[in-house]
Amino acid sequence: MTASIEIDVMNGLLFLHDPAVDNIPEVTRAGSCWSNSDCVAFSCQNECFGPTKLSVGPSAEINPARELVFDGILRTPSREIVVDTVLSEVVLKHRVQTNSTRVRIWTLGARESEIVIIGLG
């Protein structure tokens, strides 16, 4: 089942990871997506420009946006992923089937995209 939310995102930065793992990648000025084996940090529309529409669900159930910005595997030892803010506020969570999960993230292409779609599996 896909979960969606519209949210004002402080600093235009969100994190996707297993809630049992706290290993955030280094975020630099270049690019719009940064990752390690435990977490993906990704940019989205800053709150001063309006809300970001965020959707998370099984890859087979989602309708991808224009540009794929991430395609990789995350460790998910608790078989759950969360999307949280720079203040560690969880905005979405989703159960996954295995302890490592393929993750794909699509946006509209701009660094401050107002749509972010996350496909799992």
C-alpha distances in whole Angstrom, upper triangle without the diagonal:
4,7,10,14,17,19,23,23,27,28,26,24,21,20,17,18,18,19,22,24,26,27,27,28,31,30,33,34,33,30,27,25,26,25,26,25,23,22,21,23,22,24,23,25,27,27,30,29,26,22,20,17,14,10,9,6,7,10,10,7,9,13,15,18,21,22,21,22,21,20,21,20,20,21,18,20,19,15,14,14,15,16,19,22,26,26,24,22,18,16,13,11,9,10,11,13,16,19,19,16,16,15,16,17,18,20,22,25,27,27,26,23,22,18,17,13,12,11,11,13
4,7,10,14,16,20,20,24,25,22,21,18,18,15,17,17,19,22,23,24,26,25,26,29,27,30,31,30,27,23,22,24,23,24,23,22,20,19,20,19,21,19,21,23,23,27,25,22,19,16,13,10,7,6,4,7,9,10,7,7,10,12,15,18,19,18,19,18,18,19,19,19,20,18,21,19,16,14,13,13,13,17,20,23,24,22,20,16,14,10,10,9,11,12,15,18,20,19,16,16,14,14,14,15,16,19,22,23,24,22,20,18,15,13,10,9,9,10,13
4,7,11,13,17,17,21,22,20,19,16,16,14,16,17,17,21,22,23,24,23,25,27,26,29,29,29,26,22,21,23,22,24,23,21,19,18,19,18,19,17,19,21,20,24,23,20,16,14,11,8,6,5,6,10,12,14,11,10,12,14,16,19,20,19,20,19,20,20,20,19,21,18,21,19,16,14,12,11,11,14,17,20,21,19,16,13,10,7,8,8,11,13,16,19,21,20,17,17,15,15,14,15,16,19,21,23,22,21,18,16,14,12,10,10,11,12,15
4,7,10,13,14,18,20,17,17,14,15,14,17,18,19,22,23,24,25,23,24,27,25,27,28,28,24,21,20,22,22,25,25,22,20,18,18,17,17,15,16,18,17,21,19,16,12,10,7,6,4,6,9,12,14,15,12,11,12,13,14,18,19,18,19,19,20,21,22,21,23,21,24,22,19,16,14,13,11,14,15,19,20,18,16,13,10,8,10,11,14,16,20,22,23,23,19,19,16,16,14,14,14,16,19,20,20,18,15,13,11,10,9,10,12,14,17
4,6,10,11,15,17,15,15,13,15,15,17,19,19,23,23,23,25,23,24,26,24,26,26,27,24,20,20,22,23,25,26,23,20,19,18,16,16,13,14,15,14,17,16,13,9,8,6,5,7,9,12,16,17,19,16,14,15,16,16,19,20,20,20,20,22,23,24,22,24,22,25,23,21,18,15,13,11,12,13,17,18,17,14,12,8,8,11,13,17,19,22,25,25,25,22,22,18,18,15,15,15,17,19,19,19,17,15,12,10,10,11,12,15,17,20
4,7,9,13,15,13,14,13,16,16,19,21,21,25,25,25,26,24,25,26,23,25,25,26,23,19,20,22,23,26,27,25,22,20,18,16,15,12,11,12,11,14,13,9,6,5,4,6,9,12,15,19,20,22,19,16,16,17,16,19,20,20,20,21,23,25,26,24,26,25,28,26,24,21,18,16,13,13,13,17,17,17,14,13,10,11,14,16,20,22,26,28,28,27,24,24,20,19,16,16,14,15,18,18,17,14,13,9,9,10,12,14,17,19,23
4,6,9,12,10,12,11,14,15,18,20,20,24,24,23,24,21,23,24,21,23,23,24,22,18,19,21,22,25,26,24,20,18,16,15,13,10,10,10,8,12,11,8,5,5,7,8,11,14,17,21,22,24,21,19,19,19,18,20,21,21,20,21,23,25,26,24,26,24,27,26,25,21,18,15,12,11,10,13,14,14,12,11,8,10,14,17,21,23,27,28,28,27,25,24,21,20,17,17,15,17,19,18,17,13,13,10,11,11,13,15,19,20,24
4,7,9,8,10,11,14,17,20,22,21,25,25,23,24,21,22,23,20,22,21,23,21,18,19,21,22,25,27,25,21,19,16,15,13,10,8,7,5,8,9,6,4,6,9,10,14,17,20,24,25,27,25,22,22,21,19,21,22,22,21,22,25,26,27,26,28,27,29,28,27,23,20,17,14,12,10,12,13,14,12,13,11,13,17,20,24,26,30,31,30,29,27,27,23,22,19,18,16,17,19,17,16,12,12,10,12,13,16,17,21,23,27
4,6,5,7,8,11,14,17,20,19,23,22,20,21,18,19,19,16,18,18,19,18,15,15,17,19,22,24,22,18,16,13,11,9,8,7,6,5,9,10,8,7,7,10,10,14,16,20,23,24,27,25,22,22,21,19,21,20,20,19,20,23,24,25,23,25,24,27,26,25,22,19,15,12,10,7,9,10,12,11,12,10,13,16,19,23,25,28,29,28,27,25,25,21,20,17,17,15,16,17,15,13,10,11,10,12,12,15,16,20,22,25
4,5,7,9,12,16,18,21,20,23,22,20,20,17,18,18,15,17,16,19,18,15,16,18,20,22,25,22,19,17,14,13,11,10,9,6,5,8,10,10,10,11,14,14,18,19,23,26,27,30,28,25,26,24,22,24,23,23,20,21,25,25,26,24,26,26,28,27,27,24,20,17,14,11,8,7,9,11,11,13,12,16,19,22,25,27,31,31,30,29,27,27,23,23,19,20,18,19,20,17,14,12,14,13,15,15,18,19,23,25,28
4,5,9,12,16,18,22,21,24,22,20,19,16,16,15,12,13,13,15,15,13,14,15,18,21,23,21,18,16,12,11,8,9,8,6,7,9,11,12,12,12,15,15,19,20,24,27,27,30,29,26,26,24,22,23,21,22,19,20,23,24,25,24,26,26,28,28,28,25,21,18,15,12,9,8,10,13,13,15,15,18,20,23,27,28,31,31,30,29,27,26,23,22,19,19,17,18,18,15,12,10,13,13,15,15,19,19,23,25,28
4,7,11,14,17,20,20,24,22,20,19,16,16,15,12,13,13,14,13,10,12,14,16,19,22,20,17,14,10,8,5,5,5,4,7,9,10,10,10,9,12,12,16,17,21,24,24,27,26,23,22,20,18,19,18,18,15,17,20,22,23,22,24,24,27,27,26,23,20,17,13,12,9,9,12,14,14,15,14,16,19,21,25,26,29,29,28,27,24,24,20,19,15,15,13,14,14,12,9,7,9,10,12,11,15,16,20,22,25
4,7,10,14,17,17,20,18,16,16,12,12,12,10,12,12,13,12,9,9,11,13,16,18,17,13,10,7,6,5,6,8,8,10,13,13,14,12,11,13,12,15,16,20,22,22,26,25,22,22,20,18,19,18,17,14,15,18,19,20,18,21,21,24,24,23,20,17,14,10,9,7,7,10,11,12,13,12,14,16,19,22,23,26,26,25,23,21,21,17,17,14,15,13,15,15,13,10,9,11,12,13,11,14,14,18,20,23
4,7,10,13,14,17,15,14,14,11,12,13,11,14,15,16,14,11,10,11,12,14,16,14,10,8,6,6,6,7,10,10,12,15,16,15,13,11,12,10,13,13,16,19,19,23,22,19,20,18,17,19,18,16,14,14,16,17,17,15,18,17,20,20,20,16,13,10,7,6,5,7,10,9,10,10,9,11,13,15,18,19,23,23,22,20,18,18,15,15,12,14,13,16,16,15,12,11,12,13,13,10,12,12,15,16,20
4,7,10,11,13,12,11,11,8,9,12,11,14,16,17,15,12,10,9,9,11,13,10,7,6,4,6,9,11,14,14,16,19,20,19,16,14,15,12,13,13,16,18,18,22,22,19,21,19,19,20,18,17,14,13,15,14,15,12,14,14,17,17,16,14,10,8,5,5,6,8,10,9,10,9,10,11,11,14,16,17,20,20,18,17,15,15,13,13,12,14,15,18,18,18,15,15,15,16,15,12,13,12,14,15,18
4,7,9,12,11,11,11,9,11,14,13,17,19,19,17,14,11,11,9,11,11,9,6,5,6,8,11,13,16,17,18,22,22,21,18,15,15,12,12,10,13,15,15,19,19,17,19,17,18,20,18,16,14,12,13,12,12,9,11,11,14,14,13,10,7,6,5,7,9,11,13,11,12,10,10,9,9,11,13,13,16,16,15,13,12,12,9,11,10,13,15,18,19,19,17,17,16,17,15,12,12,9,12,11,14
4,6,8,7,8,9,9,11,14,15,18,21,21,19,17,13,12,10,10,9,6,5,7,9,11,15,16,20,21,22,25,26,24,22,19,19,15,15,12,14,15,17,20,20,19,21,20,21,23,21,18,16,14,14,12,11,7,8,7,10,10,10,8,5,6,7,8,11,13,14,11,13,11,12,11,10,10,12,11,14,14,12,11,10,12,10,13,13,16,18,22,22,22,20,20,20,21,19,15,15,12,13,12,14
4,5,5,8,10,11,13,17,18,22,25,25,23,20,17,16,13,12,11,7,8,10,13,15,18,20,23,24,25,28,29,27,24,22,21,17,17,14,15,16,18,21,21,20,23,22,24,26,24,21,20,17,17,14,12,8,7,5,7,7,7,6,4,6,9,10,14,15,16,13,14,11,13,12,9,10,10,10,12,12,9,10,10,13,12,15,16,19,21,25,25,26,24,24,24,24,22,18,17,14,15,13,14
4,5,7,10,12,15,18,19,23,26,26,25,22,19,18,16,15,14,10,10,13,14,17,19,21,24,24,24,28,29,27,24,22,22,18,18,15,17,18,20,24,23,23,25,25,26,28,27,24,22,20,20,18,16,12,11,9,9,8,9,7,6,6,9,9,13,14,14,10,11,9,12,11,9,11,11,12,15,14,12,13,14,16,15,18,19,22,23,27,28,28,25,25,25,25,23,20,19,17,18,16,18
4,7,10,12,16,19,21,24,27,28,27,24,21,19,17,15,13,10,11,14,16,19,22,24,27,27,28,31,32,31,28,26,25,22,21,19,20,21,23,26,26,26,28,28,29,31,29,26,25,22,22,19,16,12,10,8,7,6,9,9,9,10,13,13,16,17,17,13,15,13,16,15,13,13,13,14,16,14,12,13,14,17,17,20,21,25,26,30,30,31,28,28,28,28,27,23,23,20,20,18,19
4,6,9,12,15,17,21,24,25,24,22,19,16,13,12,10,7,8,12,14,17,20,22,26,26,27,30,31,30,27,25,25,22,22,19,20,21,23,26,26,26,28,27,28,30,28,25,22,19,20,17,14,11,9,8,8,9,11,11,10,10,13,13,15,15,16,13,15,14,17,16,14,15,15,15,17,15,12,12,14,16,16,19,20,23,25,29,28,29,26,26,26,27,26,22,22,19,20,18,19
4,6,10,13,15,18,22,23,22,20,17,15,13,11,11,8,8,11,12,16,19,21,24,24,25,28,29,29,26,24,25,22,22,20,22,23,25,28,28,27,29,28,28,30,28,25,22,20,20,18,16,12,11,12,12,13,15,13,12,12,13,12,13,13,13,11,14,13,17,17,15,17,18,18,20,18,15,15,16,18,18,20,20,23,25,28,28,27,24,25,25,26,25,22,22,20,21,20,21
4,7,10,12,16,19,20,19,18,15,12,10,8,9,6,7,10,11,14,17,20,23,23,25,28,29,29,27,24,25,22,23,21,23,24,24,28,28,27,29,27,27,29,26,23,20,18,18,16,15,11,11,12,13,15,16,15,13,13,14,13,14,13,15,13,16,16,18,18,17,19,19,19,21,19,16,15,16,18,17,19,19,22,24,27,26,26,23,24,25,26,25,22,22,20,21,20,21
4,7,9,12,16,17,16,15,12,9,8,7,9,7,6,7,7,11,14,17,20,20,22,25,26,26,24,21,23,20,21,19,22,23,24,27,28,26,27,25,25,26,23,21,18,16,17,15,15,12,12,14,16,17,18,16,14,13,12,12,12,11,13,11,15,15,17,17,17,19,20,20,22,21,18,17,17,18,16,18,17,20,21,24,23,22,19,20,21,23,22,19,20,18,20,19,21
4,6,9,13,13,13,13,10,6,5,6,9,8,7,7,7,10,13,16,20,20,22,25,25,26,24,22,23,21,22,20,23,24,24,27,28,26,27,24,24,25,22,19,16,14,16,14,14,12,14,16,18,19,20,19,16,15,14,14,14,13,16,15,18,18,19,20,20,21,22,21,24,22,19,17,17,17,16,17,16,19,20,23,21,21,17,19,20,22,22,19,20,18,20,20,21
4,6,10,11,12,12,10,7,8,9,12,12,10,10,9,11,13,17,20,19,22,24,25,26,25,23,24,22,24,23,26,27,26,30,31,28,29,26,25,26,22,20,17,16,18,17,17,16,17,19,22,23,24,22,19,18,17,16,15,13,16,16,19,20,21,22,22,24,26,25,27,26,23,21,21,21,19,19,18,20,21,23,21,20,17,18,20,23,23,20,22,20,23,23,25
4,7,8,9,9,8,6,9,11,14,14,11,10,7,9,10,13,16,16,19,21,21,22,22,20,22,20,22,22,25,26,26,29,30,27,27,24,23,23,20,19,15,15,17,17,18,17,19,21,23,25,25,23,20,18,16,15,14,12,15,16,18,19,20,21,22,24,26,26,28,27,25,23,22,21,18,18,17,18,18,20,18,17,13,15,17,20,20,18,20,19,22,22,25
4,5,8,9,9,8,11,13,17,17,15,13,10,11,11,15,17,16,20,21,21,23,23,21,23,22,24,25,27,29,28,32,32,29,29,26,24,23,20,19,15,16,19,19,21,20,22,24,27,28,29,27,23,22,19,18,17,15,18,19,22,23,23,24,25,27,29,29,31,30,28,25,25,23,21,20,18,20,19,20,18,16,13,15,17,20,21,20,22,21,24,25,27
4,7,8,10,10,14,17,20,21,18,15,12,12,11,14,15,15,18,19,19,21,22,20,23,22,25,25,28,30,29,32,32,29,29,25,23,22,20,19,16,17,20,21,23,23,25,27,30,31,31,29,25,24,21,20,18,16,19,21,23,24,24,25,27,29,31,31,34,33,31,28,27,25,23,21,19,20,18,19,16,14,11,13,16,19,20,19,22,22,25,27,29
4,7,9,9,13,16,19,20,18,15,13,12,11,14,16,16,20,21,21,23,23,21,23,22,24,25,28,29,27,31,31,28,27,24,21,20,17,17,13,15,18,19,22,22,25,27,30,31,31,29,25,24,22,21,20,18,22,23,25,25,25,26,27,29,31,30,33,32,30,27,26,24,21,20,17,18,16,17,14,13,10,13,15,19,20,19,21,21,24,25,27
4,6,8,11,15,18,19,16,13,11,9,9,12,14,15,19,20,19,21,21,18,20,19,21,22,24,25,24,27,27,24,23,20,18,17,13,13,9,11,15,16,19,19,23,25,28,29,28,26,23,22,19,19,18,18,21,22,24,24,23,23,25,26,28,27,30,29,28,25,23,21,18,16,14,14,13,14,11,10,7,11,13,16,17,15,17,18,20,22,24
4,7,10,14,17,17,14,10,8,6,5,8,11,13,16,18,17,18,17,15,16,15,17,18,21,22,21,24,24,21,21,17,15,15,12,11,8,10,13,15,18,18,21,22,26,27,26,24,20,19,16,16,15,15,19,19,20,20,19,20,21,23,25,25,27,27,26,23,21,19,16,14,11,11,10,12,9,8,5,8,10,13,13,12,14,14,17,19,22
4,7,11,13,14,11,7,6,4,6,10,13,15,18,20,19,20,19,16,17,15,16,16,19,20,19,22,23,20,20,17,15,15,12,11,7,7,11,12,14,14,17,19,22,23,23,21,17,16,14,15,14,15,18,18,19,19,18,18,19,20,22,22,24,23,22,19,17,16,12,11,9,11,11,13,11,11,9,11,12,15,14,12,13,13,15,16,19
4,7,11,11,8,6,5,6,9,13,16,17,20,22,22,23,21,19,20,18,19,18,20,21,20,24,25,22,23,20,19,19,16,13,10,9,11,11,13,12,15,17,20,22,22,20,17,16,14,15,15,14,18,17,19,19,19,19,20,21,22,21,24,22,21,18,17,15,13,13,12,14,14,17,15,15,12,14,15,18,18,15,16,15,17,17,19
4,7,8,6,4,6,8,12,15,19,20,23,25,25,25,24,20,21,18,19,17,19,20,19,23,24,22,23,20,20,20,17,14,11,9,10,9,10,9,12,14,17,19,19,17,14,15,14,15,15,15,18,17,19,18,19,19,18,19,20,19,21,19,17,15,14,13,11,12,12,15,16,19,18,18,16,18,18,20,19,16,16,14,16,16,17
4,5,6,7,9,12,15,19,22,23,26,29,29,29,27,24,24,21,21,19,21,21,21,24,25,24,25,23,23,24,20,17,14,11,12,9,9,8,10,13,15,17,17,17,15,15,15,16,17,17,20,18,20,20,21,20,19,20,20,18,20,18,15,13,13,13,12,14,14,18,20,23,21,22,19,21,22,24,23,19,19,17,17,16,17
4,6,8,12,14,18,21,25,26,28,31,31,31,28,25,25,22,22,19,20,20,19,23,24,23,25,23,24,25,22,18,16,13,12,9,7,5,6,10,12,15,15,15,13,15,16,17,19,19,21,19,21,20,21,20,18,18,18,16,17,15,12,9,10,11,11,14,15,19,21,25,23,24,22,24,24,26,24,20,20,16,17,15,15
4,7,10,13,17,20,23,24,26,29,30,29,26,23,24,20,20,17,18,19,19,23,24,23,25,23,24,25,23,19,17,14,13,11,9,5,5,8,10,12,12,12,10,12,13,14,16,16,18,15,18,16,18,17,15,16,16,14,16,14,11,9,10,12,11,14,15,19,21,24,24,24,22,23,23,25,23,19,19,16,16,14,15
4,7,10,13,16,20,20,22,25,26,25,23,20,20,17,17,15,17,18,18,22,22,21,23,21,21,23,20,17,14,12,12,10,9,7,8,10,12,14,14,12,10,10,10,11,13,13,15,13,15,14,15,15,14,15,16,15,17,16,14,12,11,12,10,12,13,16,18,21,21,21,18,19,20,21,20,16,16,13,15,14,15
4,6,10,13,16,18,20,23,23,23,20,17,18,15,15,14,16,17,17,20,21,19,20,18,18,19,16,14,11,8,10,9,10,8,11,12,15,17,16,14,11,11,9,11,12,13,16,14,16,14,15,14,14,15,17,16,19,18,16,14,12,12,9,10,9,13,14,18,17,17,15,16,16,18,16,13,13,11,13,13,15
4,7,10,14,14,17,20,20,20,18,15,16,14,15,15,17,19,19,23,23,20,21,19,18,19,16,14,11,10,13,13,14,12,14,15,19,19,19,17,13,12,9,10,10,10,13,12,14,14,14,14,15,17,19,19,22,21,19,17,16,15,12,12,11,13,13,17,16,15,12,13,14,16,15,12,14,12,15,16,18
4,7,10,12,15,17,17,17,15,12,14,12,14,14,17,19,18,22,21,19,19,16,15,16,13,12,9,9,12,13,15,14,17,18,21,22,21,18,15,13,10,11,10,11,15,14,15,15,14,15,16,17,20,20,23,23,22,19,17,16,12,12,9,10,10,13,12,12,9,10,10,12,12,9,11,11,14,16,18
4,7,8,12,14,13,14,13,10,13,12,14,15,19,21,20,24,23,20,20,17,15,15,13,13,10,12,15,17,19,18,21,21,25,25,24,21,18,16,12,12,11,11,15,15,16,16,15,16,18,20,23,23,26,26,25,23,21,19,16,14,11,11,10,12,11,9,6,6,8,10,11,9,12,13,16,18,21
4,6,9,12,10,11,9,7,9,9,12,14,18,21,20,23,22,18,18,15,13,14,13,14,12,13,17,19,21,20,23,23,26,26,25,22,18,16,12,13,11,12,15,16,16,16,14,15,18,20,23,23,27,27,27,25,22,21,17,15,11,11,8,10,10,8,6,4,5,6,7,7,11,12,16,19,22
4,6,8,7,7,7,6,9,11,14,17,20,23,23,25,24,20,19,17,15,16,15,16,15,17,20,22,24,24,26,26,30,29,28,25,21,19,15,15,13,14,16,18,17,17,15,17,20,22,26,26,30,31,30,28,26,24,20,18,15,14,10,11,11,9,8,4,5,5,8,9,13,15,19,22,25
4,5,6,7,8,8,12,13,17,19,23,26,26,29,27,24,23,21,18,19,19,20,18,20,23,25,27,25,28,28,31,30,30,26,23,20,16,15,12,12,14,16,16,17,15,18,21,24,27,28,32,32,32,30,28,27,23,21,18,17,14,14,15,12,10,7,9,9,12,13,16,18,22,24,28
4,5,5,6,8,12,13,17,20,23,27,27,30,28,25,24,23,20,22,21,22,21,22,26,27,29,27,29,29,32,31,30,27,23,20,16,15,12,13,14,16,15,16,14,17,21,24,27,29,33,34,33,32,29,28,25,23,20,19,16,17,18,15,14,10,11,10,13,14,18,20,23,26,29
4,6,8,11,14,17,20,23,27,30,30,33,31,27,27,25,22,23,23,25,23,25,28,30,32,30,33,33,35,34,34,30,27,24,20,18,15,16,17,19,18,20,18,21,25,27,31,33,36,37,37,35,33,32,28,26,23,22,19,18,19,16,15,11,13,12,15,17,21,23,27,29,33
4,7,9,13,15,19,22,26,29,28,31,29,25,24,23,20,20,21,22,21,24,27,29,31,30,33,33,36,35,34,30,27,24,20,19,17,17,19,21,20,21,19,21,25,27,31,32,36,37,36,35,32,31,27,25,21,20,16,15,16,13,13,9,10,9,13,15,19,21,25,28,31
4,7,10,13,16,20,23,26,26,29,26,23,22,21,18,20,21,22,21,23,27,29,30,29,32,31,34,33,32,28,25,22,19,18,16,17,19,20,18,19,16,18,22,25,28,30,34,35,35,33,31,29,26,24,20,19,16,15,17,15,14,11,11,8,11,14,17,20,23,26,30
4,7,9,13,16,20,23,23,26,23,20,19,19,17,18,19,20,20,21,24,26,28,26,29,28,31,30,28,25,22,19,15,15,13,16,17,18,16,16,13,15,18,21,25,26,30,32,32,30,27,27,23,21,18,17,14,14,16,15,14,11,10,7,9,11,14,17,20,23,27
4,6,10,13,16,20,20,22,20,17,16,15,13,15,16,17,16,18,21,23,24,23,26,25,28,27,26,22,19,16,13,13,12,15,17,17,15,15,12,13,16,18,22,23,27,28,29,27,24,23,19,18,14,13,11,11,14,13,12,9,7,4,6,7,10,13,17,19,23
4,7,10,14,17,17,19,17,13,13,13,11,14,15,16,16,17,20,22,23,22,25,24,27,26,24,21,18,16,13,14,14,17,19,18,16,15,11,12,15,16,20,21,25,26,27,26,22,21,18,16,13,12,10,11,14,14,14,12,9,6,5,6,8,11,14,17,21
4,7,10,14,14,17,14,12,12,12,11,14,15,15,14,15,17,19,20,19,21,20,23,22,20,17,14,12,9,11,12,16,17,16,15,13,9,9,11,13,16,18,21,23,23,22,19,18,14,13,10,10,10,12,14,15,15,13,10,8,6,5,6,8,11,14,17
4,7,10,11,13,11,8,10,10,11,14,15,14,15,15,16,18,18,18,20,19,22,21,18,15,13,12,10,13,15,18,20,18,16,14,11,9,10,11,14,15,18,20,21,20,17,16,13,12,10,10,11,13,16,17,17,16,13,11,8,6,5,6,8,11,14
4,7,9,11,10,8,10,11,12,16,16,14,15,14,14,15,15,15,17,15,18,17,15,12,10,10,9,12,15,18,20,18,16,13,11,8,8,7,10,11,14,16,18,16,13,13,10,10,9,11,12,16,18,19,19,18,16,15,11,9,6,5,6,7,11
4,6,8,7,6,10,11,14,17,17,15,16,15,15,15,15,15,17,15,18,17,14,12,11,12,12,16,19,22,23,21,19,16,14,10,10,7,9,9,12,15,16,15,12,12,10,10,11,12,15,18,20,22,22,21,19,18,14,12,8,7,5,6,9
4,5,5,7,10,11,15,18,18,15,17,15,14,14,14,14,16,15,18,17,14,13,12,14,15,18,22,25,26,24,22,19,17,14,12,9,10,9,10,13,15,14,11,10,9,10,12,13,16,19,21,24,24,24,21,21,17,14,11,8,5,5,6
4,5,6,8,9,12,15,15,12,15,13,11,13,13,15,17,16,20,20,16,15,14,16,16,20,23,26,28,25,24,21,19,16,15,12,13,11,13,15,17,15,11,9,8,8,10,11,14,17,19,22,22,23,20,20,16,13,10,8,4,5,6
4,6,8,10,14,16,17,15,18,16,15,16,17,18,20,19,22,22,18,18,17,19,20,23,26,29,31,28,27,24,22,19,18,15,15,13,14,16,19,17,14,12,12,11,13,14,17,19,21,24,25,26,22,22,18,16,12,11,8,8,8
4,7,10,13,16,17,16,19,18,17,18,19,19,22,20,23,22,19,18,17,18,18,22,25,28,29,27,26,22,20,17,16,13,14,14,15,18,21,19,16,14,13,13,14,14,16,19,21,24,25,24,21,20,16,15,11,11,8,9,11
4,6,9,13,14,13,15,15,15,17,18,19,21,20,24,23,20,18,16,17,17,20,22,26,27,25,24,21,18,15,16,14,15,15,17,19,21,20,16,14,12,11,11,10,13,15,17,20,21,21,17,17,13,11,8,8,7,9,11
4,7,10,12,12,15,15,15,18,20,21,24,23,27,26,23,21,19,20,19,22,24,27,29,27,26,23,20,18,18,17,19,19,20,23,25,23,19,16,14,12,11,9,11,12,15,18,20,19,16,15,12,11,8,10,9,12,14
4,7,8,8,11,12,13,16,18,19,23,22,26,26,23,21,19,19,18,21,22,25,27,26,25,23,20,18,19,18,20,19,21,22,24,21,18,15,12,9,8,6,8,10,12,15,17,17,13,14,10,9,6,8,8,12,14
4,6,8,10,12,14,17,20,21,24,24,28,28,25,23,21,20,18,21,21,24,27,26,25,23,20,19,20,20,22,22,24,25,26,24,20,17,14,11,9,5,5,6,9,12,14,14,10,11,8,8,7,10,11,15,17
4,7,10,12,14,18,21,22,26,27,30,31,28,26,23,23,21,23,24,25,29,28,27,26,23,22,23,23,25,25,27,28,29,26,22,19,16,12,10,7,6,5,7,10,13,14,11,12,10,10,10,12,14,17,19
4,6,9,11,15,18,20,24,25,28,29,27,25,22,22,20,22,22,24,27,27,26,25,23,22,23,22,25,24,26,26,27,24,20,17,14,10,8,5,5,6,5,9,11,13,10,13,11,10,10,12,13,16,18
4,6,7,11,14,16,20,21,25,26,24,22,19,20,18,20,21,23,26,25,25,23,22,20,21,20,22,21,23,23,23,20,17,13,11,7,6,4,7,9,8,11,12,14,12,14,12,10,9,10,10,13,15
4,7,10,14,15,19,20,24,25,23,22,18,18,16,18,19,20,23,23,23,22,20,19,20,20,22,21,23,23,23,19,17,14,11,8,6,6,7,10,8,10,10,12,11,14,12,10,10,10,12,14,16
4,6,10,11,15,17,20,22,20,19,16,16,15,17,18,19,23,21,22,21,20,18,18,18,20,18,20,19,19,16,13,10,7,5,5,7,10,13,12,14,13,15,14,16,14,11,11,9,10,12,13
4,7,10,14,15,19,21,18,18,16,17,16,19,21,22,25,23,24,22,21,19,19,18,19,16,18,17,17,13,11,7,6,4,7,9,12,16,15,17,17,19,17,19,17,14,12,10,9,10,10
4,7,10,13,16,18,16,16,14,16,16,19,21,22,25,23,24,22,22,20,18,17,17,15,16,14,14,10,8,6,5,7,9,12,16,19,18,20,19,21,20,22,20,16,14,12,11,10,10
4,7,9,12,15,13,14,12,15,16,18,21,22,24,22,23,21,21,19,17,16,15,12,13,11,10,6,5,4,6,9,12,15,18,22,21,23,22,24,23,24,22,18,16,13,12,10,9
4,6,9,12,11,11,9,12,13,15,18,19,21,19,20,18,19,17,15,14,13,11,12,10,8,6,5,6,7,10,12,16,19,23,22,24,22,23,23,24,22,18,16,13,12,10,10
4,6,9,9,10,10,12,14,16,19,20,22,19,20,18,20,18,15,14,13,11,12,9,6,4,6,9,10,14,16,20,22,26,26,27,25,26,26,27,25,21,19,16,15,12,12
4,6,5,6,7,10,13,15,19,20,21,18,19,16,18,15,12,11,10,8,9,7,4,5,6,10,11,15,16,20,23,27,27,28,26,27,26,27,24,21,19,15,14,11,12
4,5,8,10,13,16,18,21,22,23,19,20,18,20,18,14,13,11,10,10,8,5,7,10,13,15,18,20,24,27,30,31,32,30,30,30,30,28,24,23,19,18,15,15
4,5,8,11,15,16,20,22,22,18,18,16,18,16,12,11,9,9,10,9,7,10,11,15,16,19,21,24,27,31,31,32,30,30,30,30,27,24,22,19,18,15,15
4,7,10,14,16,20,22,23,19,19,16,17,14,11,9,6,5,6,6,6,8,9,12,13,17,19,22,25,28,29,31,29,29,28,28,25,22,20,16,15,12,12
4,7,10,13,17,19,19,16,16,12,14,11,7,6,4,5,8,9,9,10,10,13,12,16,17,20,22,26,27,28,27,26,25,25,22,19,17,14,14,11,12
4,7,10,13,16,17,13,13,10,11,8,6,5,6,7,11,11,10,11,9,11,10,13,14,17,19,23,24,24,23,23,21,21,19,16,14,11,12,9,12
4,6,10,13,13,10,10,6,8,6,4,6,9,11,14,15,14,14,13,14,12,14,14,17,18,22,23,23,21,20,20,19,17,14,14,11,13,12,15
4,7,10,11,9,8,6,6,5,6,9,12,13,17,18,17,16,14,15,12,14,12,15,15,19,20,20,18,17,16,16,14,11,12,10,13,13,16
4,7,8,5,5,4,5,7,9,12,15,17,20,21,20,19,18,18,16,17,15,17,17,20,21,20,18,17,17,16,16,13,15,13,16,16,20
4,5,5,5,7,7,10,12,16,19,20,24,24,23,22,21,21,18,19,16,18,18,20,21,19,17,15,16,15,16,14,16,15,19,19,23
4,5,7,10,11,14,16,19,22,23,27,26,25,24,23,23,20,21,18,20,19,22,22,20,17,16,17,17,18,17,19,18,21,22,25
4,6,9,11,14,16,19,22,24,27,27,26,25,24,25,23,24,21,23,22,25,25,23,20,19,20,20,21,19,21,20,24,24,27
4,6,9,12,13,16,19,20,24,24,22,22,21,23,20,22,20,22,22,25,25,24,21,20,21,20,21,18,20,19,21,21,24
4,6,9,11,15,18,20,24,24,23,23,22,23,21,22,20,22,22,24,25,24,22,20,20,19,19,18,19,18,21,21,24
4,6,7,11,14,16,20,21,20,20,19,20,18,19,18,20,20,23,24,24,22,20,20,19,18,16,16,15,18,17,21
4,7,11,14,17,20,22,21,21,19,20,17,18,16,18,18,20,22,22,20,18,17,16,15,13,14,13,16,17,20
4,7,11,13,17,19,19,19,16,17,15,16,15,16,17,20,22,22,21,19,18,16,15,12,12,11,13,13,17
4,7,10,14,15,15,16,14,16,14,15,15,17,19,22,24,24,23,22,21,19,17,15,13,11,13,12,15
4,7,10,12,13,14,12,13,12,14,15,17,19,23,24,25,24,24,22,21,18,15,13,11,11,9,12
4,7,9,11,12,10,13,13,16,17,20,22,25,27,28,27,27,25,24,22,19,16,13,12,10,11
4,6,8,9,7,10,11,14,16,19,22,25,26,28,27,27,25,25,22,19,16,13,11,8,8
4,7,8,8,11,13,16,18,21,24,28,29,31,30,31,29,29,25,22,19,16,13,10,8
4,5,6,10,12,16,19,22,25,29,29,31,30,31,29,30,27,23,20,17,15,11,9
4,7,10,13,16,19,22,26,29,30,31,30,31,29,30,27,24,21,18,16,12,11
4,7,10,13,16,20,23,27,27,28,27,28,27,28,25,21,19,15,14,10,9
4,6,10,13,16,20,23,24,26,24,25,24,25,22,18,16,12,10,7,6
4,7,10,13,17,21,21,23,22,24,22,23,20,16,14,10,8,6,5
4,7,10,14,17,17,19,19,20,18,19,16,13,10,7,6,5,6
4,7,10,14,14,16,16,18,15,17,14,10,8,6,5,7,8
4,7,11,11,13,13,14,12,13,10,7,6,5,6,9,12
4,7,8,11,11,12,10,11,8,6,5,6,8,12,14
4,5,7,9,9,6,8,6,5,6,9,12,15,18
4,6,9,9,6,7,6,8,9,13,15,18,21
4,7,8,7,10,9,10,12,14,16,20,22
4,5,5,9,10,11,14,16,19,22,25
4,6,9,11,11,14,16,19,21,24
4,6,9,10,13,16,19,22,25
4,5,7,10,13,16,20,23
4,7,10,13,17,20,23
4,7,10,13,17,20
4,7,10,13,17
4,7,10,13
4,7,10
4,7
4
